[in-house]
Amino acid sequence: QVQLVESGGGLVQAGGSLRLACAASGSIVSTRTMGWYRQAPGKQREFVARITSGGITEYADSVKGRFTISRDSAKNTVYLQMNSLKAEDTAVYYCNTYMIPTNYWGQGIQVTVSS
């Protein structure tokens, strides 16, 4: 059973920064693809960023150049550094990994960007 616990969310002004953390149970952050998704009110959950076991990163166009995903294998933690935040980044952010046949999600953490 995989558990993912997000932290680091909160309220920030537009242009500011936040760093989200996702602590995973077990040593999976270096052996599985780990991702971040978000869901704004009234919208579907959308992909934000992912990092593969080989360290390859991928970003949604809307966050490219502003967000950085990274991992600390010793701490079993994945991070999402968010810079130059915009009001449209306001959402609940979820950590994710997939281990056949199950898609695992964290409980989600609120990020609110005030304009």
Disulfide bonds with the S-S distance in Angstrom:
Cys22-Cys95 2.05
